[in-house]
Amino acid sequence: MAEYKEIHGTKIRNYTTNPDNPIQGEVWYNETDNVLKFQFTNVTTSGSWRTGNSMNTAREQLSSNGVQTNALAVGGYVTTYQAVTESYDGTSWTEVNDLSTARGTLASAGTYTSALAFGGQGTAITGVTESWNGSNWTEVNDLNTARKGLAGAGTDNEGVIAIGGENPSTDVANVESWNGTNWTEVNDLNNARKFLAAGGDETNALAFGAPPGATEQWNGTNWTEVNDLNTGRHGLGGAGPYTAALGFGGGPGSKNETELWNGTNWTEQNNLNTGRKYLGGAGTSTAGLASGGETGSATGATEEWTGAGAAVGAWATGGDLNTARQQLRGAGTQTAGIVFGGSPGEKNETELYDGSSWTETANLNTARFEHGGSGTQTSALASGGELPGSNIANTESWNGSSWTEVADLNAARARHGAAGADNTSALCITGLPPPGGTPAVEQWNGSNWTEIADVNTSRWTLAANGIATSALIYGGKTPPTIYANTESWNGSAWTEVNDLNTARNELAGAGASNSSALAFGGKSSPGATVAITEDWNGGSWSEVADLSTARRQLAGNGTLASALASGGTTGSASTATEEWSSASTTTKTVSTD
């Protein structure tokens, strides 16, 4: 077949069938179907939770309100009922002025500067209501029906509804509306219930949970039963508006399930990291906050939700490596990965990943660390690297069962970047020959290395991804500078593009081309090991969900949609593997005439 087909004066790659591994943005002519096709990325709709700083006072039966970066956590219980109030600024909790009445199983609504706290249990079940002005709580008029285990919805201390609850041992359906001065009884829920959650405001709200998964929608006048939660529960947290609410955690037991309401149905999302009940919930469906609760005992644990439409994706725990190591390299995909080499000591071990566990296979001929790694599980390349006191030029080719020594690099180097589709085509990019690094790049054609165009910014301990004709490099250092610089390779020249949000070195990356990449882990400018993950869309980097464990000198492989982070160091060499899931790729057919 011809390598290219001319269509309306434009030369297009010609295939009799679709390419085996099309990359993001690739366009081709399919001779069998007689159409143009291209590859695009379709992002999934699931978000993820990441750990934030814990509250100063561990507690359950608390209430939370506000947004992810400006929230209040109010009251609760830990051996005794609590009056404590804490304010969250998106990073840490600060104790502010206490409630006038200590209590748990209360409700709250509003913002961190304008909130209402009402109901609950202290010395008795109460209808006490307090208004928060950003500095102090002031007692105002009580609820008409004293109750505990109720829910609240509202956007400030002037307009709120109080929903359901228990008094003293009977579930209630009562709903009351606050107008800034008084509570007025309005139409009841269809289902009496306690320890439920709510989202929305006084005119448009959603109440959900307890009994099982019952969900009701409020239009300012009446409640309407709508579709249930997938997981029935009580004592759960809630956040968001009535058309896009988030429900998470709950009991019985300590549940971690998270569900997203789209106005019609609940959809299961990625779980909380710490299952719990009687927790606080605040924020929105794309930026939520879970605080405190019961995990068997009271906890101050805080988690931040990053939802669909904001930063998507999540890391999940995979199978451990057989050999703990750092400064290793990886290649392949999430379900067919390979890692090789590393330290401490000079390691030659090679391991294969099947999507769930690692298996030891044939060793490298030359042990090494801080080398280059590229290709697939059945066709990979190990280039250069470091041995105590020296860098090496040695290159080895992997055929799926054994390593074979092939032609050396033109210049010995270590701590460099590497990219490539298989053992016949690869790049070896910048790195560290003494004393201070090199901008040089070499290209492998299956037989020899050839020097090609230099990078713009010389550096080492960088990350790279892609293939020999479409690659991306990012991060790295040339002491004392740690870089956020990103450069894109189009097969003939390197172009500086938009920087990482966080400068770092000793990071890892994954991606099939210069138009899509994932950067994760490393060591930041202040010298801290980080869990930060960033997503490259071909034009800019966006922060997405962090690694579960901060680490550097790790291996990365896979794509933007499906990647592996393996090994590295958290202070000592690690066996940990994490699996990233964010997007799926779909082949779209475009007709031609």
PyMOL commands that set and color helices and strands:
alter all, ss='L'
color gray80, all
select strands_A, chain A and resi 4-7+10-15+27-30+35-43+48-52+63-67+70-77+81-88+93-96+107-110+115-118+129-132+137-140+151-156+159-166+171-178+183-186+197-200+205-208+215-218+223-226+237-239+246-248+258-261+266-268+280-283+287-294+298-306+314-317+329-332+337-340+350-353+358-361+372-375+380-387+390-398+403-406+417-422+425-429+441-444+449-452+463-467+470-474+477-478+481-482+486-489+494-497+504-505+508-513+516-520+523-524+533-536+541-544+555-558+562-566+577-581+583-590
alter strands_A, ss='S'
color yellow, strands_A
deselect
rebuild
show_as cartoon
